[in-house]
């Protein structure tokens, strides 16, 4: 059965998921701070609900909290989180354009899920990702942008079949093209956990990362940042 033939069912299932999936809040806690000792690293984390820590109770258990804790063992981290549930790449671009200019050494980006669910064309998404990397470099002085890519949506328990299958393929296509586009790029770099997906990586809504997933994600990103040696 083709995707076109499935279209009516996919639309109905998408509507149903929005109606019945629990809406978890963004993680509580500070969205900026300084931690650790040593050479200073200025870190910016931007993106969607995953960047905002949905699926964790507090930012300490979310991406930014676990990432800064990892980095703080090696350096002093001055960090800022700019993220909001529902953000697409276009939404984040518009939001960052309104922010005052600041200077950071590295940025970590979490985007893609909402672009997939809104069926943004791959070519448009790649263009927006390129615009985002350029904006982070020019307006925020970022030397390296770590793009986390789209999570494995084909494993999201909140999504029924065949919707889960469809968005899983869409997410994989996004990631393939993202890696191809930023291969050997001057300051954009795609990084993603390579561990096998486990059910414990999902929060209770079956859609967002759990604290365990945030921990795995943070360790991978921290390792990449420390290897770059931006301090």
GISUL-V432412 format. One line per field, one symbol per residue. phi: phi as a letter, one per 30 degrees, with the letter a starting at -180 (. if undefined). psi: psi as a letter, one per 30 degrees, with the letter a starting at -180 (. if undefined). A space follows every 10 residues. Layout:
phi: ???
psi: ???
//
This chain:
phi: .dddddeedd dddddddddc decdddddjd calbbibjdd bccbcbkcdd ddidjcdbed cceddddddd dddbadccbb cbaaejdcdd ddeddddcdd dbbbdbbccb akdddddchd dedddddddd dddddddddc iddbcccdic ddddcdddcd ddeddddddd dddededddd dcdiddbcbc badcdddbed dcdddibcdd edddddeddd ddddddddid d
psi: kleeffeeee eeeeeeeeef kkjkllklll glaklllakk kjkkklbaee efgkflelfe faeeeeeeee effflkjjlk kjlkkfklee eeeeeeffll klklekkkkj leefeefghk keeeeeeeee eeeeeeeeeg gkfkjjjfak liffgjffkl kgeeeefeee eeeeeeeeee egkglegkkk kkkgkkkkff fklffgelkl eeeeeeeeee eeeeeeeehf .
//
